[in-house]
Amino acid sequence: NAKKESCFFPIPQAAKCILQNVEKTNAPVIYLSTDAAESETNLLQSLIVLDGNVVPLVKRPSHTSVEKWDALLYRNHLGSDDQ
């Protein structure tokens, strides 16, 4: 199995890591692609504060399980396979 292991971080640790990258890159906004619960992403958002301002967090729109499958196919270069 060649699949890479996923990494999961506690929300405060993830927020700290994201904030460090925001500071380094001066990013005005963060794009978040996750299937985490809204309560978790809201908590994450509240912890990403730079100079007293919350850094905007743009979340991927809701999707169906079919779209998840399509994304998996695309990542593995199988998106155009008719089978």
Residue pairs with C-beta under 8 A, 6 or more apart in sequence:
9 17
11 40
11 43
11 44
11 47
12 47
14 44
15 44
15 47
15 48
16 47
18 30
18 44
18 48
19 47
19 48
19 49
19 50
19 55
21 27
22 30
22 48
22 50
22 55
23 50
27 55
28 55
28 56
29 55
29 56
29 57
29 58
30 48
30 55
30 56
30 57
30 58
31 58
31 60
32 41
32 44
32 57
32 58
32 59
32 60
33 60
34 41
34 59
34 60
36 44
41 57
41 59
44 57
45 54
45 57
46 54
48 54
48 55
48 57
49 55
70 79
73 79
73 81
